Structures are given as structure tokens and as C-alpha cells.
Amino acid sequence: MKDKKSLVIYFSRADENYFGGDLRYIDKGNTEIVAEYIRDYIGADLFKVEPLIPYAKDYMTCINEAKERTQSHNAPIKERINDISSYEVIYVGSPIYWGGMPEELFTALKGLNFNGKIIRPFTTHEGSGLSSVPRQLKEICVGGNVTDGLAIEGSMASNSRHIVENWINK
């Protein structure tokens, strides 16, 4: 996979996050850390999906907002990527919100042409693993080949470089 032209499409959130039973503020989201490891290792392009209306900085308000966006399927984003035709591999990175991807990732991925693309999911979580992300990607990335994913505990994201590199080399 290292020699294929790659794009990382990811959603990540900093601010107050849950880490193994504790809440703490972080300057960079866990999924963004992993996305940057992928970029650095294989020279992939990055596309960060950003909500048009940012989530609250505090965790409890954020999870309620995420639940509402998931239930309503309404999550506009600041910018869309319209053309992925020059890429062979698309890495899709996500924290786990309510058992799957944040609704903003659905907004970003809808309408893209995934025919013949390799889709490699990765998640950051605090106990949910990949959750339903592979299934969700198979549904939305029609024509793409969704491969085995990588799940990294958010509290371990900043120390996961070698795990990410080993996964890429599989």
C-alpha cells in the first residue's frame, strides 16, 4: 500500500475528550494524530472534514450534539472534496460516535466515486473498536473494496506510530 497514491479523509475533534474513565482537554484530536502518522509514513494527502457548526468544547454537550446529528442525519460541513479519481487508496479515519462514524463523515463521503478504490478504515475509540464503521463504509463507498481496519484507543493515539506503520504494510 505504501507505493499507491493515497488520500486520508478524516474527522477529528480536540477539546475535552474521554480517556479511559477520565475527561481531559487536548489540543489535537486523536484521529488527526493517526491521520498524520499515515501521511508522514506514505506521503498521503490529507482532507480534514470539519463541521460547519463546531461541536461544543465540553464532552457531555458534544456527545449530545453528536447524538442529535446522528439521529437527524443533518451535519453540514465547511468544505467538500469533490474528486478522488487520482487516488488508489482512500484511508477513512473516524472517532466512534454513537456506535459509528460521525454524521459529518457521511456528508463528506456521499456522492464520491469509489469504483475500484481500496478503502482502509481506521478509528480512535475508548472501548468501541471499529464498531460499525466497516459496515457503514461498505454501504456508502459503493464500488470500493473496504479492507480490514485499524482501531486505536484514543489514549494510545500519540504512541501508535509503529502500530499504524505495521497496519499499512499488511
C-alpha positions as CSV (number, residue, x, y, z in Angstrom):
1,M,0.0,0.0,0.0
2,K,2.9,2.3,0.6
3,D,3.5,2.9,-3.1
4,K,-0.1,3.7,-4.1
5,K,-1.3,7.3,-4.3
6,S,-3.3,7.8,-1.2
7,L,-5.7,10.2,0.4
8,V,-6.7,10.3,4.1
9,I,-10.2,11.6,4.7
10,Y,-10.8,12.0,8.4
11,F,-12.9,13.6,11.1
12,S,-11.3,14.5,14.5
13,R,-12.1,16.6,17.5
14,A,-9.9,18.2,20.1
15,D,-11.2,19.9,23.2
16,E,-12.5,17.8,26.1
17,N,-12.2,14.1,25.4
18,Y,-12.8,10.9,27.3
19,F,-9.7,8.9,28.1
20,G,-10.2,5.6,29.9
21,G,-12.6,6.9,32.6
22,D,-11.2,10.5,32.7
23,L,-12.1,13.7,30.9
24,R,-9.3,16.0,29.8
25,Y,-8.7,18.7,27.2
26,I,-6.5,18.0,24.2
27,D,-5.1,20.4,21.6
28,K,-5.3,17.9,18.7
29,G,-7.8,15.1,18.2
30,N,-6.7,11.5,18.4
31,T,-7.9,10.6,14.9
32,E,-5.9,13.6,13.5
33,I,-2.8,12.2,15.2
34,V,-3.3,8.9,13.5
35,A,-4.1,10.5,10.1
36,E,-0.8,12.5,10.3
37,Y,1.1,9.3,11.0
38,I,-0.3,7.8,7.8
39,R,0.5,11.0,5.9
40,D,4.1,11.0,7.2
41,Y,4.7,7.3,6.5
42,I,3.4,7.1,3.0
43,G,3.1,10.7,1.8
44,A,-0.7,10.6,1.6
45,D,-2.7,13.8,1.1
46,L,-4.9,14.8,4.0
47,F,-8.5,16.1,4.0
48,K,-9.9,17.0,7.3
49,V,-13.7,17.0,7.5
50,E,-14.8,20.0,9.6
51,P,-18.4,20.6,10.8
52,L,-20.0,23.8,9.6
53,I,-21.2,24.2,13.2
54,P,-18.4,23.2,15.6
55,Y,-19.2,20.8,18.4
56,A,-19.1,22.2,21.9
57,K,-15.8,22.1,23.7
58,D,-17.1,20.2,26.7
59,Y,-17.5,16.4,26.3
60,M,-21.1,15.9,27.6
61,T,-22.6,18.6,25.4
62,C,-20.6,17.3,22.4
63,I,-21.9,13.8,22.8
64,N,-25.5,15.1,23.0
65,E,-24.9,17.2,19.8
66,A,-23.4,14.1,18.1
67,K,-26.4,12.1,19.0
68,E,-28.8,14.7,17.6
69,R,-26.8,15.0,14.3
70,T,-26.7,11.2,14.0
71,Q,-30.4,10.8,14.6
72,S,-31.3,13.7,12.2
73,H,-28.7,12.8,9.6
74,N,-28.0,16.6,9.4
75,A,-24.4,17.5,9.7
76,P,-23.3,20.1,7.1
77,I,-19.5,20.5,6.7
78,K,-17.3,23.5,5.8
79,E,-15.8,22.1,2.7
80,R,-16.3,19.0,0.5
81,I,-13.8,17.0,-1.5
82,N,-15.4,16.5,-5.0
83,D,-12.9,14.4,-6.8
84,I,-10.9,11.4,-5.6
85,S,-10.2,10.0,-9.1
86,S,-6.4,10.4,-8.8
87,Y,-6.2,8.2,-5.7
88,E,-5.9,4.4,-5.5
89,V,-6.3,4.1,-1.7
90,I,-8.6,6.1,0.5
91,Y,-8.0,5.9,4.2
92,V,-11.1,7.0,6.2
93,G,-10.5,8.0,9.8
94,S,-13.1,8.4,12.5
95,P,-13.7,8.6,16.2
96,I,-16.6,6.4,17.3
97,Y,-19.8,8.5,17.9
98,W,-22.9,6.6,18.9
99,G,-21.6,3.3,17.5
100,G,-20.2,4.5,14.2
101,M,-18.9,7.4,12.2
102,P,-19.8,11.0,13.0
103,E,-22.5,12.2,10.6
104,E,-20.1,14.7,9.1
105,L,-18.1,11.8,7.5
106,F,-21.3,10.6,5.8
107,T,-21.8,14.1,4.5
108,A,-18.2,14.2,3.2
109,L,-18.3,10.7,1.5
110,K,-21.7,10.9,-0.1
111,G,-21.6,11.3,-3.9
112,L,-17.9,10.4,-4.3
113,N,-16.9,7.8,-6.9
114,F,-15.3,4.9,-5.1
115,N,-15.2,2.5,-8.1
116,G,-12.0,0.5,-7.9
117,K,-10.7,2.2,-4.8
118,I,-9.3,0.5,-1.8
119,I,-10.9,1.8,1.4
120,R,-8.9,1.4,4.6
121,P,-10.9,2.4,7.7
122,F,-9.2,3.5,11.0
123,T,-10.8,4.5,14.2
124,T,-9.9,6.0,17.5
125,H,-12.1,4.9,20.5
126,E,-12.1,4.2,24.2
127,G,-13.5,0.7,24.0
128,S,-15.6,0.5,20.8
129,G,-13.0,-0.8,18.4
130,L,-14.1,-0.4,14.8
131,S,-17.7,-0.5,15.8
132,S,-20.0,-0.4,12.7
133,V,-17.5,1.7,10.7
134,P,-16.6,-1.0,8.2
135,R,-20.2,-1.8,7.5
136,Q,-21.1,1.9,7.1
137,L,-18.2,2.3,4.7
138,K,-19.3,-0.7,2.6
139,E,-22.7,0.9,2.3
140,I,-21.5,4.4,1.4
141,C,-18.4,3.6,-0.6
142,V,-20.2,1.7,-3.4
143,G,-17.8,0.1,-5.8
144,G,-14.9,0.3,-3.4
145,N,-13.1,-2.5,-1.6
146,V,-13.3,-1.9,2.1
147,T,-10.4,-3.7,3.7
148,D,-9.7,-4.7,7.3
149,G,-9.5,-1.7,9.5
150,L,-7.3,-0.4,12.4
151,A,-8.8,0.5,15.8
152,I,-6.6,2.5,18.2
153,E,-7.6,3.5,21.7
154,G,-7.7,7.3,21.8
155,S,-5.5,7.4,24.9
156,M,-2.8,5.5,22.9
157,A,-3.0,7.5,19.7
158,S,0.1,9.6,20.3
159,N,2.1,6.4,20.9
160,S,0.7,4.4,17.9
161,R,3.1,5.3,15.1
162,H,4.6,1.8,14.8
163,I,1.1,0.2,15.0
164,V,-0.1,2.4,12.2
165,E,3.0,1.6,10.1
166,N,2.7,-2.1,10.6
167,W,-1.0,-1.9,9.6
168,I,-0.2,-0.1,6.4
169,N,2.4,-2.7,5.5
170,K,-0.1,-5.6,5.8
